[in-house]
Amino acid sequence: MSATQTNKIEIIKAATTKINEVDFDKLSFGSVFTDHLFECDFKNGEWQKPVIKPYAPFLVDPSTRVFHYGQAIFEGMKAYKDDNNDIWLFRPDENYKRFNSSAARLAMPEVPEEIFMNGLNELLKLDQEWVKKGKGNSMYIRPFMIATGTGVIANPSDEYKFMIILSPVKSYYSGEVKVLIAEHFSRAANGGIGAAKAAGNYAGQFYPTNLANKEGFQQVIWTDDATHTKLEEAGTMNVFFRINNTLLTAPVSERILDGVTRKTLIDLAKSEGINVEVRSVTVSELVEASKNGSLKEIFGAGTAAVVSPISGFSYKDVYYELPKIENSVALELKDKLTNIQNKLAEDTFGWTVKV
């Protein structure tokens, strides 16, 4: 290993690389990681010196607070390599702002922009060979923070660890997705942490999703906790509905994540002249639209899959199949967005940032 200094970051390079052991044509999403990771600890009320070092496990005390009180947050981002071998991030400022919003909600220290952005850029530069060119290839970026203080008293931790790990990925295809509309379970509640990208939000979804899987459905469309009449998110993604030629999606709230892909698709759709309404969509409205033929599409939106079309939904034991359409707005928007991300189309919005 060798150590150097770059922008106040200590860089310890791995003695060898794992890249030659990886089949980049057969990547399982989020299961392969690059040679290095970024790490910065928060101790004694301040952030310590950041370091980039070889990817490896680390030891923690059994009483580490994250295990007992769940102070854990994360983000999902992607980087892309163009034909000139330049690497581009997509709207990293939005992820950074949301990360610190999540931190504040969970009583965790906010990460300074210099640590977050410089750490991410230097890590991508060091492992740039892992970022492959070509549409469909990208680098999934996982910044996260956990409480590392020790002791089982129910208080916020006094120590934290902020890290960034990188995982090369291919296009995420989930196949045909059938969803079950939740009648009892909710993803989040008013006054809760639904708007934060907190690890516990996802843990709470696994059980009802497993129940849906046993009934032959791949995901759950979550409804509001109070009445179970308003459609909120699909699985771990924001959700859109196309009724006639209008795109509908729920407004962000304490219960609904302010998705970067969601807001991007809204802006992109409006620029294409597509009518977009950000408002509550009810289950009864969706069922009626399916019955009268005005419901054309449902799709999830998120970083991993970008857009995930839904083929049908079930509510109160009745299954509603969506029509097979030739001109899918979902796929059209996905193609336009991924072209911008991969620098195959002009970015007139200023969303892409060069590393």
TORKOL-4160 file (C-alpha; in steps of 0.2 Angstrom, whole numbers, padded with zeros to 4 digits, m for minus):
355
<pt num="1" X="0000" Y="0000" Z="0000"/>
<pt num="2" X="0005" Y="0018" Z="m0003"/>
<pt num="3" X="m0001" Y="0034" Z="0006"/>
<pt num="4" X="m0003" Y="0051" Z="m0002"/>
<pt num="5" X="m0012" Y="0068" Z="0002"/>
<pt num="6" X="m0025" Y="0075" Z="m0010"/>
<pt num="7" X="m0036" Y="0090" Z="m0005"/>
<pt num="8" X="m0034" Y="0086" Z="0013"/>
<pt num="9" X="m0039" Y="0068" Z="0010"/>
<pt num="10" X="m0027" Y="0054" Z="0015"/>
<pt num="11" X="m0026" Y="0041" Z="0001"/>
<pt num="12" X="m0020" Y="0024" Z="0004"/>
<pt num="13" X="m0020" Y="0014" Z="m0012"/>
<pt num="14" X="m0024" Y="m0005" Z="m0012"/>
<pt num="15" X="m0008" Y="m0016" Z="m0016"/>
<pt num="16" X="m0018" Y="m0025" Z="m0029"/>
<pt num="17" X="m0034" Y="m0023" Z="m0039"/>
<pt num="18" X="m0049" Y="m0035" Z="m0040"/>
<pt num="19" X="m0055" Y="m0028" Z="m0057"/>
<pt num="20" X="m0048" Y="m0042" Z="m0067"/>
<pt num="21" X="m0059" Y="m0055" Z="m0057"/>
<pt num="22" X="m0075" Y="m0046" Z="m0062"/>
<pt num="23" X="m0086" Y="m0051" Z="m0076"/>
<pt num="24" X="m0094" Y="m0034" Z="m0081"/>
<pt num="25" X="m0107" Y="m0042" Z="m0092"/>
<pt num="26" X="m0114" Y="m0052" Z="m0078"/>
<pt num="27" X="m0116" Y="m0040" Z="m0064"/>
<pt num="28" X="m0129" Y="m0043" Z="m0050"/>
<pt num="29" X="m0135" Y="m0026" Z="m0044"/>
<pt num="30" X="m0126" Y="m0020" Z="m0029"/>
<pt num="31" X="m0115" Y="m0036" Z="m0026"/>
<pt num="32" X="m0098" Y="m0031" Z="m0033"/>
<pt num="33" X="m0088" Y="m0017" Z="m0025"/>
<pt num="34" X="m0073" Y="m0007" Z="m0031"/>
<pt num="35" X="m0055" Y="m0007" Z="m0024"/>
<pt num="36" X="m0057" Y="0007" Z="m0012"/>
<pt num="37" X="m0069" Y="0016" Z="0000"/>
<pt num="38" X="m0071" Y="0034" Z="0007"/>
<pt num="39" X="m0072" Y="0036" Z="0026"/>
<pt num="40" X="m0073" Y="0050" Z="0038"/>
<pt num="41" X="m0077" Y="0049" Z="0057"/>
<pt num="42" X="m0086" Y="0061" Z="0068"/>
<pt num="43" X="m0079" Y="0062" Z="0086"/>
<pt num="44" X="m0077" Y="0075" Z="0100"/>
<pt num="45" X="m0090" Y="0086" Z="0091"/>
<pt num="46" X="m0081" Y="0088" Z="0075"/>
<pt num="47" X="m0077" Y="0079" Z="0059"/>
<pt num="48" X="m0060" Y="0070" Z="0058"/>
<pt num="49" X="m0047" Y="0069" Z="0044"/>
<pt num="50" X="m0055" Y="0059" Z="0029"/>
<pt num="51" X="m0047" Y="0044" Z="0021"/>
<pt num="52" X="m0048" Y="0034" Z="0005"/>
<pt num="53" X="m0042" Y="0016" Z="0009"/>
<pt num="54" X="m0044" Y="m0002" Z="0002"/>
<pt num="55" X="m0062" Y="m0009" Z="0003"/>
<pt num="56" X="m0062" Y="m0020" Z="0018"/>
<pt num="57" X="m0073" Y="m0025" Z="0033"/>
<pt num="58" X="m0071" Y="m0016" Z="0049"/>
<pt num="59" X="m0073" Y="m0020" Z="0068"/>
<pt num="60" X="m0086" Y="m0012" Z="0079"/>
<pt num="61" X="m0091" Y="m0015" Z="0097"/>
<pt num="62" X="m0106" Y="m0025" Z="0100"/>
<pt num="63" X="m0114" Y="m0010" Z="0109"/>
<pt num="64" X="m0112" Y="0001" Z="0094"/>
<pt num="65" X="m0128" Y="0012" Z="0094"/>
<pt num="66" X="m0133" Y="0009" Z="0076"/>
<pt num="67" X="m0137" Y="m0009" Z="0081"/>
<pt num="68" X="m0148" Y="m0004" Z="0095"/>
<pt num="69" X="m0156" Y="0012" Z="0090"/>
<pt num="70" X="m0156" Y="0012" Z="0071"/>
<pt num="71" X="m0147" Y="0029" Z="0068"/>
<pt num="72" X="m0142" Y="0025" Z="0049"/>
<pt num="73" X="m0145" Y="0034" Z="0033"/>
<pt num="74" X="m0140" Y="0032" Z="0015"/>
<pt num="75" X="m0141" Y="0039" Z="m0002"/>
<pt num="76" X="m0141" Y="0031" Z="m0020"/>
<pt num="77" X="m0132" Y="0040" Z="m0034"/>
<pt num="78" X="m0124" Y="0035" Z="m0051"/>
<pt num="79" X="m0109" Y="0040" Z="m0061"/>
<pt num="80" X="m0107" Y="0038" Z="m0080"/>
<pt num="81" X="m0092" Y="0037" Z="m0092"/>
<pt num="82" X="m0094" Y="0046" Z="m0109"/>
<pt num="83" X="m0085" Y="0041" Z="m0125"/>
<pt num="84" X="m0071" Y="0053" Z="m0120"/>
<pt num="85" X="m0068" Y="0043" Z="m0104"/>
<pt num="86" X="m0074" Y="0058" Z="m0094"/>
<pt num="87" X="m0085" Y="0053" Z="m0078"/>
<pt num="88" X="m0101" Y="0062" Z="m0074"/>
<pt num="89" X="m0112" Y="0063" Z="m0059"/>
<pt num="90" X="m0131" Y="0066" Z="m0060"/>
<pt num="91" X="m0138" Y="0080" Z="m0049"/>
<pt num="92" X="m0126" Y="0076" Z="m0035"/>
<pt num="93" X="m0131" Y="0092" Z="m0026"/>
<pt num="94" X="m0149" Y="0085" Z="m0024"/>
<pt num="95" X="m0142" Y="0069" Z="m0016"/>
<pt num="96" X="m0131" Y="0079" Z="m0004"/>
<pt num="97" X="m0145" Y="0091" Z="0002"/>
<pt num="98" X="m0156" Y="0076" Z="0005"/>
<pt num="99" X="m0143" Y="0066" Z="0014"/>
<pt num="100" X="m0141" Y="0081" Z="0027"/>
<pt num="101" X="m0159" Y="0082" Z="0028"/>
<pt num="102" X="m0160" Y="0064" Z="0033"/>
<pt num="103" X="m0146" Y="0067" Z="0045"/>
<pt num="104" X="m0155" Y="0081" Z="0054"/>
<pt num="105" X="m0171" Y="0071" Z="0055"/>
<pt num="106" X="m0162" Y="0057" Z="0064"/>
<pt num="107" X="m0152" Y="0068" Z="0076"/>
<pt num="108" X="m0135" Y="0065" Z="0066"/>
<pt num="109" X="m0122" Y="0078" Z="0062"/>
<pt num="110" X="m0123" Y="0085" Z="0045"/>
<pt num="111" X="m0108" Y="0081" Z="0033"/>
<pt num="112" X="m0099" Y="0096" Z="0026"/>
<pt num="113" X="m0100" Y="0098" Z="0008"/>
<pt num="114" X="m0081" Y="0098" Z="0006"/>
<pt num="115" X="m0080" Y="0081" Z="0014"/>
<pt num="116" X="m0095" Y="0074" Z="0004"/>
<pt num="117" X="m0091" Y="0081" Z="m0013"/>
<pt num="118" X="m0072" Y="0080" Z="m0012"/>
<pt num="119" X="m0072" Y="0062" Z="m0005"/>
<pt num="120" X="m0084" Y="0057" Z="m0019"/>
<pt num="121" X="m0074" Y="0065" Z="m0033"/>
<pt num="122" X="m0057" Y="0058" Z="m0027"/>
<pt num="123" X="m0064" Y="0040" Z="m0024"/>
<pt num="124" X="m0071" Y="0040" Z="m0042"/>
<pt num="125" X="m0055" Y="0046" Z="m0049"/>
<pt num="126" X="m0045" Y="0033" Z="m0040"/>
<pt num="127" X="m0057" Y="0019" Z="m0046"/>
<pt num="128" X="m0061" Y="0026" Z="m0063"/>
<pt num="129" X="m0057" Y="0010" Z="m0072"/>
<pt num="130" X="m0071" Y="0002" Z="m0064"/>
<pt num="131" X="m0083" Y="0015" Z="m0072"/>
<pt num="132" X="m0087" Y="0007" Z="m0089"/>
<pt num="133" X="m0093" Y="0016" Z="m0105"/>
<pt num="134" X="m0109" Y="0012" Z="m0114"/>
<pt num="135" X="m0127" Y="0015" Z="m0111"/>
<pt num="136" X="m0133" Y="0003" Z="m0098"/>
<pt num="137" X="m0117" Y="0004" Z="m0088"/>
<pt num="138" X="m0115" Y="0015" Z="m0073"/>
<pt num="139" X="m0107" Y="0016" Z="m0056"/>
<pt num="140" X="m0119" Y="0015" Z="m0042"/>
<pt num="141" X="m0113" Y="0026" Z="m0027"/>
<pt num="142" X="m0119" Y="0022" Z="m0009"/>
<pt num="143" X="m0115" Y="0036" Z="0003"/>
<pt num="144" X="m0120" Y="0031" Z="0021"/>
<pt num="145" X="m0118" Y="0036" Z="0039"/>
<pt num="146" X="m0120" Y="0025" Z="0055"/>
<pt num="147" X="m0120" Y="0029" Z="0073"/>
<pt num="148" X="m0103" Y="0022" Z="0080"/>
<pt num="149" X="m0104" Y="0028" Z="0098"/>
<pt num="150" X="m0105" Y="0014" Z="0111"/>
<pt num="151" X="m0117" Y="0010" Z="0125"/>
<pt num="152" X="m0135" Y="0005" Z="0126"/>
<pt num="153" X="m0143" Y="0020" Z="0134"/>
<pt num="154" X="m0157" Y="0027" Z="0123"/>
<pt num="155" X="m0149" Y="0043" Z="0117"/>
<pt num="156" X="m0141" Y="0049" Z="0101"/>
<pt num="157" X="m0124" Y="0043" Z="0098"/>
<pt num="158" X="m0109" Y="0055" Z="0100"/>
<pt num="159" X="m0099" Y="0047" Z="0087"/>
<pt num="160" X="m0103" Y="0043" Z="0068"/>
<pt num="161" X="m0095" Y="0036" Z="0053"/>
<pt num="162" X="m0098" Y="0043" Z="0036"/>
<pt num="163" X="m0093" Y="0031" Z="0021"/>
<pt num="164" X="m0095" Y="0030" Z="0002"/>
<pt num="165" X="m0094" Y="0014" Z="m0007"/>
<pt num="166" X="m0095" Y="0011" Z="m0026"/>
<pt num="167" X="m0103" Y="m0003" Z="m0035"/>
<pt num="168" X="m0102" Y="m0005" Z="m0054"/>
<pt num="169" X="m0119" Y="m0010" Z="m0062"/>
<pt num="170" X="m0128" Y="m0014" Z="m0078"/>
<pt num="171" X="m0146" Y="m0008" Z="m0082"/>
<pt num="172" X="m0158" Y="m0014" Z="m0069"/>
<pt num="173" X="m0172" Y="m0025" Z="m0076"/>
<pt num="174" X="m0185" Y="m0031" Z="m0064"/>
<pt num="175" X="m0196" Y="m0040" Z="m0078"/>
<pt num="176" X="m0214" Y="m0039" Z="m0077"/>
<pt num="177" X="m0220" Y="m0031" Z="m0061"/>
<pt num="178" X="m0237" Y="m0034" Z="m0054"/>
<pt num="179" X="m0241" Y="m0024" Z="m0038"/>
<pt num="180" X="m0253" Y="m0026" Z="m0023"/>
<pt num="181" X="m0261" Y="m0010" Z="m0016"/>
<pt num="182" X="m0259" Y="m0010" Z="0003"/>
<pt num="183" X="m0275" Y="m0010" Z="0013"/>
<pt num="184" X="m0267" Y="m0012" Z="0030"/>
<pt num="185" X="m0248" Y="m0008" Z="0030"/>
<pt num="186" X="m0241" Y="0009" Z="0027"/>
<pt num="187" X="m0223" Y="0014" Z="0023"/>
<pt num="188" X="m0223" Y="0029" Z="0034"/>
<pt num="189" X="m0234" Y="0040" Z="0045"/>
<pt num="190" X="m0236" Y="0059" Z="0047"/>
<pt num="191" X="m0223" Y="0065" Z="0060"/>
<pt num="192" X="m0212" Y="0050" Z="0056"/>
<pt num="193" X="m0196" Y="0048" Z="0046"/>
<pt num="194" X="m0204" Y="0043" Z="0029"/>
<pt num="195" X="m0196" Y="0058" Z="0020"/>
<pt num="196" X="m0179" Y="0053" Z="0027"/>
<pt num="197" X="m0168" Y="0040" Z="0018"/>
<pt num="198" X="m0167" Y="0030" Z="0034"/>
<pt num="199" X="m0162" Y="0012" Z="0034"/>
<pt num="200" X="m0177" Y="0008" Z="0045"/>
<pt num="201" X="m0189" Y="0014" Z="0032"/>
<pt num="202" X="m0183" Y="m0001" Z="0021"/>
<pt num="203" X="m0183" Y="m0014" Z="0035"/>
<pt num="204" X="m0201" Y="m0010" Z="0038"/>
<pt num="205" X="m0206" Y="m0013" Z="0020"/>
<pt num="206" X="m0199" Y="m0031" Z="0019"/>
<pt num="207" X="m0212" Y="m0040" Z="0029"/>
<pt num="208" X="m0228" Y="m0034" Z="0019"/>
<pt num="209" X="m0218" Y="m0035" Z="0003"/>
<pt num="210" X="m0214" Y="m0054" Z="0007"/>
<pt num="211" X="m0233" Y="m0057" Z="0010"/>
<pt num="212" X="m0236" Y="m0049" Z="m0007"/>
<pt num="213" X="m0223" Y="m0060" Z="m0015"/>
<pt num="214" X="m0231" Y="m0075" Z="m0008"/>
<pt num="215" X="m0247" Y="m0070" Z="m0018"/>
<pt num="216" X="m0238" Y="m0068" Z="m0034"/>
<pt num="217" X="m0235" Y="m0049" Z="m0033"/>
<pt num="218" X="m0217" Y="m0041" Z="m0035"/>
<pt num="219" X="m0221" Y="m0025" Z="m0025"/>
<pt num="220" X="m0233" Y="m0016" Z="m0015"/>
<pt num="221" X="m0240" Y="0001" Z="m0019"/>
<pt num="222" X="m0241" Y="0010" Z="m0001"/>
<pt num="223" X="m0256" Y="0019" Z="0004"/>
<pt num="224" X="m0257" Y="0033" Z="0017"/>
<pt num="225" X="m0257" Y="0028" Z="0036"/>
<pt num="226" X="m0273" Y="0037" Z="0041"/>
<pt num="227" X="m0286" Y="0031" Z="0028"/>
<pt num="228" X="m0277" Y="0019" Z="0016"/>
<pt num="229" X="m0286" Y="0028" Z="0001"/>
<pt num="230" X="m0271" Y="0038" Z="m0006"/>
<pt num="231" X="m0258" Y="0031" Z="m0017"/>
<pt num="232" X="m0240" Y="0035" Z="m0011"/>
<pt num="233" X="m0225" Y="0025" Z="m0017"/>
<pt num="234" X="m0222" Y="0009" Z="m0026"/>
<pt num="235" X="m0210" Y="m0003" Z="m0017"/>
<pt num="236" X="m0194" Y="0008" Z="m0014"/>
<pt num="237" X="m0198" Y="0020" Z="m0028"/>
<pt num="238" X="m0209" Y="0035" Z="m0031"/>
<pt num="239" X="m0224" Y="0031" Z="m0042"/>
<pt num="240" X="m0232" Y="0039" Z="m0057"/>
<pt num="241" X="m0249" Y="0036" Z="m0065"/>
<pt num="242" X="m0254" Y="0040" Z="m0083"/>
<pt num="243" X="m0273" Y="0043" Z="m0085"/>
<pt num="244" X="m0277" Y="0048" Z="m0103"/>
<pt num="245" X="m0263" Y="0059" Z="m0107"/>
<pt num="246" X="m0259" Y="0066" Z="m0090"/>
<pt num="247" X="m0245" Y="0060" Z="m0078"/>
<pt num="248" X="m0250" Y="0060" Z="m0060"/>
<pt num="249" X="m0239" Y="0058" Z="m0045"/>
<pt num="250" X="m0241" Y="0062" Z="m0026"/>
<pt num="251" X="m0233" Y="0077" Z="m0018"/>
<pt num="252" X="m0219" Y="0075" Z="m0007"/>
<pt num="253" X="m0223" Y="0075" Z="0012"/>
<pt num="254" X="m0217" Y="0069" Z="0028"/>
<pt num="255" X="m0222" Y="0052" Z="0022"/>
<pt num="256" X="m0215" Y="0052" Z="0004"/>
<pt num="257" X="m0197" Y="0053" Z="m0001"/>
<pt num="258" X="m0192" Y="0068" Z="m0012"/>
<pt num="259" X="m0185" Y="0057" Z="m0025"/>
<pt num="260" X="m0171" Y="0064" Z="m0037"/>
<pt num="261" X="m0177" Y="0054" Z="m0052"/>
<pt num="262" X="m0195" Y="0059" Z="m0048"/>
<pt num="263" X="m0192" Y="0077" Z="m0049"/>
<pt num="264" X="m0181" Y="0075" Z="m0064"/>
<pt num="265" X="m0195" Y="0065" Z="m0073"/>
<pt num="266" X="m0208" Y="0079" Z="m0069"/>
<pt num="267" X="m0196" Y="0092" Z="m0076"/>
<pt num="268" X="m0192" Y="0082" Z="m0091"/>
<pt num="269" X="m0211" Y="0078" Z="m0095"/>
<pt num="270" X="m0216" Y="0096" Z="m0094"/>
<pt num="271" X="m0202" Y="0101" Z="m0106"/>
<pt num="272" X="m0209" Y="0088" Z="m0118"/>
<pt num="273" X="m0226" Y="0096" Z="m0117"/>
<pt num="274" X="m0233" Y="0082" Z="m0106"/>
<pt num="275" X="m0247" Y="0087" Z="m0094"/>
<pt num="276" X="m0241" Y="0083" Z="m0076"/>
<pt num="277" X="m0252" Y="0085" Z="m0060"/>
<pt num="278" X="m0243" Y="0084" Z="m0043"/>
<pt num="279" X="m0258" Y="0079" Z="m0032"/>
<pt num="280" X="m0265" Y="0065" Z="m0021"/>
<pt num="281" X="m0271" Y="0050" Z="m0032"/>
<pt num="282" X="m0284" Y="0039" Z="m0023"/>
<pt num="283" X="m0287" Y="0021" Z="m0025"/>
<pt num="284" X="m0304" Y="0023" Z="m0030"/>
<pt num="285" X="m0299" Y="0035" Z="m0044"/>
<pt num="286" X="m0286" Y="0022" Z="m0050"/>
<pt num="287" X="m0299" Y="0008" Z="m0050"/>
<pt num="288" X="m0311" Y="0018" Z="m0060"/>
<pt num="289" X="m0298" Y="0024" Z="m0072"/>
<pt num="290" X="m0294" Y="0006" Z="m0075"/>
<pt num="291" X="m0312" Y="0001" Z="m0077"/>
<pt num="292" X="m0316" Y="0014" Z="m0090"/>
<pt num="293" X="m0300" Y="0012" Z="m0100"/>
<pt num="294" X="m0292" Y="0029" Z="m0096"/>
<pt num="295" X="m0278" Y="0021" Z="m0086"/>
<pt num="296" X="m0264" Y="0019" Z="m0098"/>
<pt num="297" X="m0248" Y="0017" Z="m0087"/>
<pt num="298" X="m0241" Y="0015" Z="m0070"/>
<pt num="299" X="m0222" Y="0016" Z="m0066"/>
<pt num="300" X="m0210" Y="0017" Z="m0052"/>
<pt num="301" X="m0196" Y="0030" Z="m0053"/>
<pt num="302" X="m0179" Y="0028" Z="m0043"/>
<pt num="303" X="m0160" Y="0028" Z="m0045"/>
<pt num="304" X="m0158" Y="0010" Z="m0047"/>
<pt num="305" X="m0170" Y="0006" Z="m0061"/>
<pt num="306" X="m0173" Y="0024" Z="m0067"/>
<pt num="307" X="m0191" Y="0019" Z="m0073"/>
<pt num="308" X="m0199" Y="0002" Z="m0069"/>
<pt num="309" X="m0216" Y="m0001" Z="m0078"/>
<pt num="310" X="m0230" Y="m0009" Z="m0069"/>
<pt num="311" X="m0241" Y="m0022" Z="m0079"/>
<pt num="312" X="m0256" Y="m0023" Z="m0067"/>
<pt num="313" X="m0262" Y="m0020" Z="m0049"/>
<pt num="314" X="m0273" Y="m0029" Z="m0037"/>
<pt num="315" X="m0285" Y="m0021" Z="m0024"/>
<pt num="316" X="m0297" Y="m0030" Z="m0013"/>
<pt num="317" X="m0294" Y="m0047" Z="m0022"/>
<pt num="318" X="m0298" Y="m0040" Z="m0039"/>
<pt num="319" X="m0284" Y="m0039" Z="m0052"/>
<pt num="320" X="m0283" Y="m0025" Z="m0065"/>
<pt num="321" X="m0272" Y="m0028" Z="m0080"/>
<pt num="322" X="m0265" Y="m0013" Z="m0088"/>
<pt num="323" X="m0266" Y="m0011" Z="m0107"/>
<pt num="324" X="m0252" Y="m0015" Z="m0119"/>
<pt num="325" X="m0247" Y="0001" Z="m0127"/>
<pt num="326" X="m0235" Y="0005" Z="m0141"/>
<pt num="327" X="m0231" Y="0023" Z="m0136"/>
<pt num="328" X="m0226" Y="0022" Z="m0118"/>
<pt num="329" X="m0223" Y="0038" Z="m0109"/>
<pt num="330" X="m0213" Y="0029" Z="m0096"/>
<pt num="331" X="m0201" Y="0021" Z="m0108"/>
<pt num="332" X="m0199" Y="0037" Z="m0118"/>
<pt num="333" X="m0195" Y="0047" Z="m0103"/>
<pt num="334" X="m0182" Y="0034" Z="m0097"/>
<pt num="335" X="m0174" Y="0034" Z="m0114"/>
<pt num="336" X="m0172" Y="0053" Z="m0114"/>
<pt num="337" X="m0166" Y="0054" Z="m0096"/>
<pt num="338" X="m0153" Y="0040" Z="m0098"/>
<pt num="339" X="m0147" Y="0049" Z="m0114"/>
<pt num="340" X="m0144" Y="0064" Z="m0104"/>
<pt num="341" X="m0135" Y="0054" Z="m0090"/>
<pt num="342" X="m0124" Y="0045" Z="m0103"/>
<pt num="343" X="m0120" Y="0062" Z="m0112"/>
<pt num="344" X="m0128" Y="0055" Z="m0128"/>
<pt num="345" X="m0140" Y="0070" Z="m0128"/>
<pt num="346" X="m0138" Y="0088" Z="m0123"/>
<pt num="347" X="m0140" Y="0092" Z="m0105"/>
<pt num="348" X="m0150" Y="0108" Z="m0107"/>
<pt num="349" X="m0155" Y="0107" Z="m0088"/>
<pt num="350" X="m0138" Y="0108" Z="m0081"/>
<pt num="351" X="m0140" Y="0091" Z="m0072"/>
<pt num="352" X="m0124" Y="0083" Z="m0076"/>
<pt num="353" X="m0108" Y="0087" Z="m0066"/>
<pt num="354" X="m0091" Y="0082" Z="m0072"/>
<pt num="355" X="m0079" Y="0073" Z="m0060"/>
